[in-house]
């Protein structure tokens, strides 16, 4: 998925309130447990009558239907919040298509890529509904909600085509950076381990933004995830000897290297 920074930038471009975009992004991706809403189906192993789990899996629920319920509970089932949901799904889908097809078409033909992504979303949502929910949706509630969301996606594109096309280069750039970041991620594990040795940190555990301390590898994964979302991160060793703050992956790597060099000198 694109970073929340890109979601916020695109939200501003099309005139959505920043508070609404942030609410939808954080709740879909972290709080409500509906990450990649509509793009993946939550599943569980299927048990036979003897209670033995098989390799087959059963779909648990529909993410969009679950989201509508959550928005209704929060008193936020309104047009502006549904527009923010539509934007979230659209940007996530563009990101997925870039990861699947590469960056060339998105760079050279962004308008066509935008509409290709929309067709992909609609087809995916309709296929999932027909495959998993058609027979059980006796009142047509899920279908109605899917149609409402598709309507909001199409409306966003109709009213803000130019602005949405302008968002694509940022997603392309971020994907290219993430490709380079995979290499840097491996280096950071080694560098942080070296820092622990240089500072004579007996237990190489780190807290991330004041959260409970984690082993080095887990702490780095947590920090990396936040940085790729565009958030500022501070990691500290449990004894306080090591503290690193950064707002981007590049700054994070740079600050680790600086700290390591100062210790060596």
C-alpha positions in Angstrom: 0.0 0.0 0.0 1.2 3.6 -0.5 2.3 5.5 2.5 -0.2 7.5 4.5 1.8 10.6 3.3 0.7 9.9 -0.3 -2.9 9.2 0.9 -2.9 12.6 2.6 -1.4 14.4 -0.3 -3.9 13.0 -2.7 -6.7 13.7 -0.3 -5.7 17.3 -0.2 -5.5 17.5 -4.0 -9.2 16.4 -4.3 -10.4 18.5 -1.4 -11.0 15.9 1.3 -10.5 17.0 4.9 -7.2 15.8 6.3 -8.8 14.6 9.5 -11.2 12.4 7.5 -8.4 10.9 5.3 -6.2 10.2 8.4 -9.2 8.6 10.2 -10.0 6.3 7.3 -6.4 5.3 6.6 -5.5 4.5 10.2 -8.7 2.7 11.0 -8.7 0.5 7.8 -5.0 -0.3 8.0 -4.5 -0.8 11.8 -7.5 -0.3 14.1 -10.3 -2.2 12.3 -8.2 -5.0 11.0 -9.5 -4.5 7.5 -6.1 -3.9 5.8 -6.3 -3.8 2.0 -10.1 -3.6 2.3 -11.9 -5.3 -0.5 -8.6 -6.5 -2.1 -8.1 -9.5 0.1 -10.7 -11.8 1.7 -10.1 -12.9 5.4 -10.0 -16.7 5.5 -9.7 -19.5 8.1 -8.9 -23.2 7.7 -11.9 -25.3 6.9 -12.7 -28.1 9.4 -14.3 -31.4 8.5 -17.0 -33.0 10.8 -14.2 -34.7 12.8 -12.8 -31.3 13.7 -9.6 -31.8 11.6 -8.4 -28.7 9.7 -7.8 -29.2 6.0 -5.8 -27.3 3.5 -9.0 -25.7 2.2 -10.0 -22.3 3.6 -13.3 -20.7 4.1 -14.0 -17.0 3.6 -14.9 -15.3 6.9 -16.6 -12.1 5.9 -16.8 -9.3 3.3 -14.4 -6.5 4.1 -16.6 -3.7 2.5 -19.7 -4.9 4.4 -17.6 -5.0 7.6 -16.4 -1.4 6.9 -19.9 -0.1 6.4 -20.9 -1.6 9.7 -17.9 0.1 11.4 -18.6 3.5 9.9 -22.2 3.3 10.9 -21.2 2.4 14.5 -18.9 5.4 14.5 -21.5 7.8 13.1 -19.3 8.4 10.0 -21.3 6.6 7.3 -21.5 9.8 5.2 -20.5 11.0 1.7 -17.1 12.5 2.7 -16.0 9.4 4.6 -17.1 7.1 1.8 -15.1 9.3 -0.6 -12.1 8.8 1.6 -12.6 5.0 1.6 -12.9 5.1 -2.2 -9.6 7.1 -2.4 -7.9 4.6 0.0 -9.0 1.6 -2.1 -8.1 3.3 -5.4 -4.6 4.3 -4.3 -4.0 0.8 -2.8 -5.1 -0.7 -6.1 -2.8 1.5 -8.2 0.0 0.4 -5.9 -0.8 -3.3 -6.3 -1.0 -2.9 -10.1 2.4 -1.3 -10.1 3.9 -4.1 -8.0 2.3 -6.6 -10.3 3.0 -5.0 -13.7 6.0 -2.8 -13.0 6.5 0.9 -13.2 6.8 1.5 -16.9 3.2 1.8 -17.9 2.4 3.8 -14.8 5.2 6.3 -15.7 4.5 6.5 -19.4 0.7 6.2 -19.6 -0.6 7.3 -16.2 -4.1 8.1 -17.4 -4.5 4.6 -19.0 -3.0 3.1 -15.9 -5.6 4.8 -13.6 -8.5 3.5 -15.6 -6.9 0.0 -15.8 -6.7 0.0 -12.0 -10.4 1.0 -11.7 -11.5 -1.8 -14.0 -9.3 -4.2 -12.0 -11.0 -3.1 -8.7 -14.5 -3.4 -10.0 -13.8 -6.8 -11.5 -12.2 -8.0 -8.3 -15.0 -6.8 -6.1 -17.7 -8.3 -8.3 -15.9 -11.6 -8.7 -15.4 -11.9 -5.0 -19.1 -11.2 -4.4 -20.3 -13.7 -6.9 -17.9 -16.4 -5.7 -18.4 -16.1 -2.0 -21.5 -14.0 -1.0 -24.1 -14.1 -3.7 -26.1 -17.1 -2.2 -25.9 -15.8 1.4 -26.8 -12.2 0.6 -30.5 -12.7 0.7 -31.3 -9.1 1.4 -28.8 -7.8 -1.1 -27.1 -5.7 1.5 -23.5 -6.6 0.6 -24.2 -6.0 -3.1 -25.8 -2.6 -2.4 -22.8 -1.5 -0.3 -20.3 -2.7 -3.0 -22.2 -0.7 -5.6 -22.2 2.4 -3.4 -18.4 2.1 -3.0 -17.9 1.6 -6.8 -20.1 4.6 -7.4 -17.9 6.7 -5.1 -14.7 5.5 -6.9 -16.2 6.4 -10.3 -17.4 9.7 -9.0 -13.9 10.6 -7.7 -12.3 9.8 -11.0 -15.0 11.8 -12.9 -14.6 14.9 -10.8 -10.8 14.7 -10.1 -9.3 12.8 -12.9 -6.4 15.2 -13.3 -5.5 15.3 -9.6 -5.6 11.5 -9.3 -3.3 11.1 -12.4 -0.9 13.5 -10.7 -0.8 11.1 -7.7 0.6 8.2 -9.7 4.2 9.4 -10.0 4.4 9.6 -6.2 3.3 6.0 -6.0 5.8 5.0 -8.7 8.6 6.8 -6.9 7.8 5.2 -3.6 7.8 1.7 -5.1 11.2 2.3 -6.6 12.5 3.6 -3.3 11.0 0.5 -1.5 12.9 -1.7 -4.0 16.2 0.0 -2.9 15.0 0.0 0.7 15.0 -3.8 0.8 18.7 -3.8 0.4 19.1 -1.1 3.1 16.9 -3.1 5.4 19.3 -6.0 5.5 22.2 -3.7 6.1 20.4 -2.0 9.0 20.1 -5.3 10.9 23.8 -5.7 10.8 24.5 -2.0 11.6 22.2 -2.0 14.7 23.9 -5.2 15.9 27.3 -3.5 15.5 26.0 -0.5 17.5 24.9 -2.8 20.4 28.4 -4.3 20.5 30.2 -0.9 20.2 28.0 0.6 23.0 28.3 -2.6 25.0 24.6 -3.0 25.2 24.1 -6.4 26.9 20.5 -6.9 25.8 19.9 -5.6 22.2 16.3 -4.7 22.7 14.8 -1.5 21.3 11.6 0.4 22.0 9.9 2.1 19.0 8.2 5.4 19.7 8.0 4.6 23.4 6.3 1.2 22.9 7.3 -2.0 24.8 10.9 -3.1 24.0 11.3 -5.6 21.2 14.2 -7.8 20.0 16.4 -6.0 17.4 14.8 -7.7 14.3 11.2 -7.1 15.5 11.9 -3.5 16.4 13.5 -2.9 13.0 10.5 -4.3 11.2 8.2 -2.1 13.3 10.3 1.0 12.7 10.6 0.3 9.0 6.9 -0.1 8.6 6.2 3.3 10.2 8.9 5.0 8.2 7.4 3.7 4.9 4.1 5.1 6.0 5.8 8.5 6.3 5.8 8.6 10.1 8.6 9.9 12.3 10.3 7.1 14.3 12.5 7.1 17.4 14.1 3.8 18.5 15.9 3.5 21.8 17.9 0.7 23.4 16.5 -0.3 26.7 19.5 1.1 28.6 19.1 4.5 26.7 22.6 4.4 25.2 21.4 4.2 21.6 18.7 6.6 20.3 17.9 7.2 16.6 15.2 9.5 15.2 14.2 9.7 11.6 11.3 10.6 9.3 12.4 8.7 6.2 14.2 5.4 5.5 17.1 7.3 4.0 17.5 9.5 7.1 17.2 6.4 9.3 20.0 4.6 7.5 22.1 7.8 7.5 21.7 8.4 11.2 22.6 4.8 12.1 25.8 5.1 10.0 26.6 8.5 11.6 26.2 7.0 15.1 28.3 4.0 14.2 31.1 6.2 12.8 31.1 8.4 15.9 31.6 5.3 18.1 34.4 4.0 15.9 36.2 7.4 16.0 
